[in-house]
Amino acid sequence: MSTLAPPWLAIPTPDEIRREPEPGPCGCDRARQEVVYTLHFDPPYTPGPDAPRYKQAAHYTGTALERRLAERLAEHEAGSGARLTQVQLGAGGTWRLASVEPGGRHRERQLKQHGAARRCPICIAEADRAEPELEAGP
């Protein structure tokens, strides 16, 4: 009995796993050019006072090409970006750019699965400022 893998099953070697990704068909590495950005909403978006928690939003996470990030943020500001930023503007809210990191849609999806409040530097700073008030008590 042979222990070799069948020819159709390509198992990467440890060297292949650590190797830099191959450039795309255009000769560029698109994943390296993409960034994931997070917007922190001020105040958090709520469609109404009785809205369920799943309809509320305090952050928006999206992707853009690094060279197009400023243009993409301008689209959000103009009200022609994502639907969530459109309704945030319509509700009279604003946002701040909280973070930008390298990555594409795969990384965006990973970040969205874990909630933005845990990693948002603005939320973390606000929580740190609120802690001394809680410790002081009445």
Beta strands, then each sheet from edge to edge (+ up, - down):
strand 1: 34-45
strand 2: 57-65
strand 3: 94-102
sheet 1: 2+ 1- 3+
end
